[in-house]
């Protein structure tokens, strides 16, 4: 068998053409770079070089796993988000470009130099927490995660990226958080409907269902977070969610019924309603809980 880089990439791209919504050539290059330890630029620059037999064998293993639908991010064990390279595993969602809008909204709506305390609820890989903490050194960003395995991934990412103004907390949504202890809650919660056919297609088949599905109508986690945040936020505290592209009206209604003000929805680059934010009015409330270390 021809083990030249050109031949390997060409044959792999043909095999990967059957993967829905894939990018056969790009994915072939990424997988060969991973298997061979070479940079993608090197693969392009020296296409007639021969790959080592062990590297070629490892490459075909990866190609076959990708043909079965496994996400490239899980095969590589990493994904870039906000120009940060994050480790990802099947215990975490794969960070997606549209989620960067959630980071942009928080950075735009909150004072840059104030010593704020923010919470990334359902942090997964820690992508949102890492991006916010990297951009705002005066903020303390708490990465909250109920899954022990995902929390370990987030902790490892934050340590590796040397983002010092962060901490990782285990907990079931905002249960560990004390009353009036936060200036903002940011979240990309589960918001896919239980019956959504997309759950049986593409990358979603391999991602943790508990991080995807938000109940029958997809809004269960958002309802709970909106209710709990009302006790945990300080007056004028900020709340922002990512949600499905058809859920904007329902999310705005949930926030309005929860007593929030200044409710607004931002659209992603595709023109879809994607992030809705609000403010807690200047009023008081109580909750007998404390933030766990």
SULPE-V849170 format. One record per residue. N is the residue number from 1. RES is the residue in three letters. PSI is psi in whole degrees, -180 to 180 (999 if undefined). Layout:
n;res;psi
N;RES;PSI
N;RES;PSI
//
This chain:
n;res;psi
1;UNK;138
2;UNK;120
3;UNK;19
4;UNK;150
5;UNK;-42
6;UNK;-46
7;UNK;-43
8;UNK;-45
9;UNK;-40
10;UNK;-47
11;UNK;-40
12;UNK;-41
13;UNK;-38
14;UNK;-44
15;UNK;-33
16;UNK;-4
17;UNK;-19
18;UNK;-8
19;UNK;121
20;UNK;138
21;UNK;23
22;UNK;176
23;UNK;84
24;UNK;-50
25;UNK;-46
26;UNK;-45
27;UNK;-38
28;UNK;-43
29;UNK;-43
30;UNK;-42
31;UNK;-38
32;UNK;-38
33;UNK;-40
34;UNK;-45
35;UNK;-34
36;UNK;-19
37;UNK;9
38;UNK;156
39;UNK;151
40;UNK;-36
41;UNK;-35
42;UNK;-36
43;UNK;-40
44;UNK;-37
45;UNK;-31
46;UNK;66
47;UNK;-18
48;UNK;-3
49;UNK;150
50;UNK;135
51;UNK;147
52;UNK;144
53;UNK;-43
54;UNK;-39
55;UNK;-40
56;UNK;-42
57;UNK;-44
58;UNK;-36
59;UNK;-46
60;UNK;-30
61;UNK;-45
62;UNK;-42
63;UNK;-44
64;UNK;-36
65;UNK;-39
66;UNK;-38
67;UNK;-30
68;UNK;-5
69;UNK;-6
70;UNK;135
71;UNK;142
72;UNK;-37
73;UNK;-38
74;UNK;-35
75;UNK;-38
76;UNK;-26
77;UNK;19
78;UNK;160
79;UNK;141
80;UNK;139
81;UNK;127
82;UNK;39
83;UNK;18
84;UNK;136
85;UNK;121
86;UNK;140
87;UNK;135
88;UNK;150
89;UNK;171
90;UNK;-5
91;UNK;-8
92;UNK;153
93;UNK;156
94;UNK;119
95;UNK;138
96;UNK;153
97;UNK;-37
98;UNK;-22
99;UNK;-19
100;UNK;-24
101;UNK;-36
102;UNK;-42
103;UNK;-44
104;UNK;-42
105;UNK;-44
106;UNK;-44
107;UNK;-35
108;UNK;-34
109;UNK;-15
110;UNK;146
111;UNK;131
112;UNK;-34
113;UNK;-2
114;UNK;147
115;UNK;71
116;UNK;157
117;UNK;114
118;UNK;156
119;UNK;127
120;UNK;102
121;UNK;119
122;UNK;56
123;UNK;-25
124;UNK;-117
125;UNK;-8
126;UNK;14
127;UNK;-51
128;UNK;-45
129;UNK;-44
130;UNK;-43
131;UNK;-46
132;UNK;-43
133;UNK;-36
134;UNK;-35
135;UNK;-26
136;UNK;93
137;UNK;-19
138;UNK;-10
139;UNK;145
140;UNK;119
141;UNK;118
142;UNK;123
143;UNK;109
144;UNK;131
145;UNK;133
146;UNK;-23
147;UNK;125
148;UNK;-42
149;UNK;-44
150;UNK;-39
151;UNK;-37
152;UNK;-39
153;UNK;-46
154;UNK;-45
155;UNK;-43
156;UNK;-40
157;UNK;-45
158;UNK;-36
159;UNK;-44
160;UNK;-35
161;UNK;0
162;UNK;47
163;UNK;98
164;UNK;-23
165;UNK;44
166;UNK;161
167;UNK;154
168;UNK;131
169;UNK;135
170;UNK;138
171;UNK;159
172;UNK;96
173;UNK;-130
174;UNK;15
175;UNK;-37
176;UNK;-1
177;UNK;135
178;UNK;165
179;UNK;139
180;UNK;43
181;UNK;-3
182;UNK;148
183;UNK;-22
184;UNK;147
185;UNK;124
186;UNK;137
187;UNK;140
188;UNK;82
189;UNK;172
190;UNK;129
191;UNK;11
192;UNK;138
193;UNK;147
194;UNK;-34
195;UNK;5
196;UNK;123
197;UNK;-18
198;UNK;-21
199;UNK;-19
200;UNK;12
201;UNK;154
202;UNK;-148
203;UNK;-32
204;UNK;-26
205;UNK;-25
206;UNK;-10
207;UNK;156
208;UNK;121
209;UNK;-36
210;UNK;-21
211;UNK;-4
212;UNK;-45
213;UNK;126
214;UNK;35
215;UNK;-172
216;UNK;-42
217;UNK;3
218;UNK;1
219;UNK;6
220;UNK;-48
221;UNK;-37
222;UNK;-41
223;UNK;-47
224;UNK;-45
225;UNK;-41
226;UNK;-41
227;UNK;-45
228;UNK;-35
229;UNK;-28
230;UNK;-25
231;UNK;-26
232;UNK;-24
233;UNK;147
234;UNK;161
235;UNK;136
236;UNK;16
237;UNK;156
238;UNK;139
239;UNK;133
240;UNK;136
241;UNK;145
242;UNK;149
243;UNK;175
244;UNK;158
245;UNK;-9
246;UNK;12
247;UNK;0
248;UNK;-53
249;UNK;-41
250;UNK;-40
251;UNK;-41
252;UNK;-38
253;UNK;-42
254;UNK;-44
255;UNK;-40
256;UNK;-44
257;UNK;-23
258;UNK;2
259;UNK;12
260;UNK;158
261;UNK;172
262;UNK;46
263;UNK;130
264;UNK;153
265;UNK;135
266;UNK;148
267;UNK;148
268;UNK;-176
269;UNK;-21
270;UNK;0
271;UNK;8
272;UNK;143
273;UNK;124
274;UNK;-35
275;UNK;128
276;UNK;135
277;UNK;164
278;UNK;171
279;UNK;145
280;UNK;126
281;UNK;167
282;UNK;84
283;UNK;170
284;UNK;162
285;UNK;174
286;UNK;156
287;UNK;127
288;UNK;72
289;UNK;161
290;UNK;156
291;UNK;125
292;UNK;149
293;UNK;999
//
